[in-house]
């Protein structure tokens, strides 16, 4: 009997400590920091330059934070954790070349879109893969949780290899471990610029739009971000940022 | 109160449906579990083989001064493997050593974790061999046993019994360590949970489920090791 009371006491003690910790989160002061969750392995949208995270998303968020009079703090994490962090309140905004999809909309709220993108296929020079239709039965590398990952699930008989990082999928492709990589168009260009013997197929098989994500129901922040985005669009800052990272073809 | 419970229940069952039932997502967990078990068991066997060989070489050198060169190689292996993180070793084996070969990732993982575990098992075995009193060894030799026979019939059986708890522990450590296999896009149990998480954006259920499955496996295997220990200890009385 004594043992049981002791055990109960221990469990209760742990629960109390946990609930205290939960309180600690709730009682925060008025925020001046804007925490942005991203996956800084996705050039040109976000990547490391020295020890600083730069890229289109990072620059846009810097401008947005400036508009809001807040200080931007960037948290780098795995791509599949970005939306979880936003939803769970670990970060205020997700800015990680996030495509607006119906599934994601169920879990977070998206801002107005700020960029267009497509998914493309990267293959080795001289590969027999010519487009989306010839992917059937091949092994396809993707980055976990990206729209590319979700699209290729429908490819018949294909083996999908989900890497944590986009460039690891590209590396596996150059080493002949997989037949193709499906990824967003701009990172694809950045990746093949650094590797030899790879080509991007012309066929772009999706049209997507990127937006910023905030926690579901956080309309105050969403409104502020949309206002800031609109302002940046109107005064040309947005185009400037994009032009800085993506050279016109 | 009732409304509150009903509301929580709706949320709970909705989460269960989204995370495990929709699109057959539970398959990520079950297939991942299979991969984790295959990798762990094969790697443990490989690790025991490697560890046994190395421990034999090292203790032969310690006891007789023979096999100097082999001993030096073993020392280097132990230093390198125990001095680098297993994730880095895994990535090196996948992207560098098998860089230009198209090889099954399960095999890569088994090799990586087996080689890694071998280094730790080697030291476990060696400590077991060293723990046997020198007198046992001398007694064997004076009975006319050769070095190999003494090791095989007198030292090793006692050593094995001594190291069994440590060996069981190594198995448990390895089981959990294989959770980094996802780094090479291998779909093991932890990666299975990650894939679900990337689809449903819910942190709680995928992570807790994966954690509970690992925990249950560890509890089962700890019990089995304990049973084996008890059987072997019967001869002590």
Interface residues (C-beta under 8 A of the other chain):
Chain A: X79 X80 X81 X83 X84 X87 X88 X103 X104 X107 X108 X141 X144 X145 X149 X150 X161 X162 X163 X164 X168 X169 X171 X172 X175 X176 X177
Chain B: X95 X99 X100 X102 X182 X183 X185 X187 X191 X194 X195 X197 X198 X199 X200 X201 X202 X203
